């Protein structure tokens, strides 16, 4: 077999864009993902503050299913969540009962 001379072999571009390493990926200080308001799924599942529950419901639709798991939900919020027609929310509400 004939090998190409080293000068003709394709070389990796030393200036090619490399993906940046995530400095928080392995950090013991990494936090759960937050929305712009600072709510996490853990907060939604555990808060006992009705005002905070209402604020999560208003501002963080991605946390509806976590909120629906909260055993401390007030009845009007349970009713509102059940009317959304979201299968994940409905499953979470059913698991509370």
Secondary structure, DSSP 8 states (H G I E B T S, - for coil): -----GGGS----TTS------TTTT-TT------TT---HHHHHH---HHHHHHHHHH-GGGHHHHHT-TT--HHHHHHHHTT--HHHHHHHHHH-
